[in-house]
């Protein structure tokens, strides 16, 4: 994953108030680690906050395929 990628959370993360299917954008990638800072958005596109998640908790979305 890279900065600015759109991602979805694959699993519930109760400690951060996240549920599988929540959507956000990668805002920081840690060098040499599979860990990312993700800004999570609500249904209206407003920020719910930034959380630290592992790569195995995220799925990168290909939004171009959704617009076709």
Secondary structure, DSSP 8 states (H G I E B T S, - for coil): --TT-EEEE-S-BGGGTB-TT-EEEEEEE-TTSSEEEEEEE-TTS-EEEEEEEEGGGEEE--HHHHH-
